[in-house]
């Protein structure tokens, strides 16, 4: 978010993060706790 200059987390999650997760390009490090403060995202291999 900081790199893109975005401030609204909800819009960032819906417009940028969710499509990448749905496409399988990103994966959550803690999928059972999606709102965890320790949540990180890792790049996956291309499908």
C-alpha positions in Angstrom: 0.0 0.0 0.0 2.7 2.4 0.9 4.6 1.9 -2.3 1.4 2.6 -4.3 0.5 5.7 -2.2 -2.8 4.1 -1.1 -4.4 4.8 2.2 -7.7 3.0 2.3 -7.1 -0.7 3.3 -10.6 -1.9 2.2 -10.2 -0.5 -1.3 -6.6 -1.9 -1.5 -7.8 -5.3 -0.4 -10.8 -5.4 -2.8 -9.1 -3.9 -5.8 -5.6 -5.2 -5.6 -5.0 -8.0 -3.1 -8.2 -10.1 -3.6 -7.8 -10.5 -7.4 -4.2 -11.6 -6.9 -5.3 -14.1 -4.2 -8.2 -15.4 -6.4 -5.9 -15.8 -9.4 -3.4 -17.9 -7.3 -0.6 -15.4 -7.8 -0.4 -14.7 -4.0 -0.9 -16.9 -1.0 -1.5 -16.0 2.7 1.1 -17.2 5.2 -1.7 -17.8 7.7 -4.9 -18.6 5.7 -6.7 -19.7 8.8 -6.3 -16.2 10.3 -6.8 -13.8 7.5 -7.0 -10.7 9.7 -4.0 -11.6 11.9 -1.5 -8.8 12.5 1.2 -11.4 11.6 -0.4 -12.1 8.2 2.0 -11.9 5.2 1.5 -12.6 1.6 4.0 -14.6 -0.6 4.2 -14.9 -4.4 3.4 -18.3 -5.8 4.5 -19.9 -9.0 2.4 -18.9 -12.0 -0.5 -21.3 -12.6 
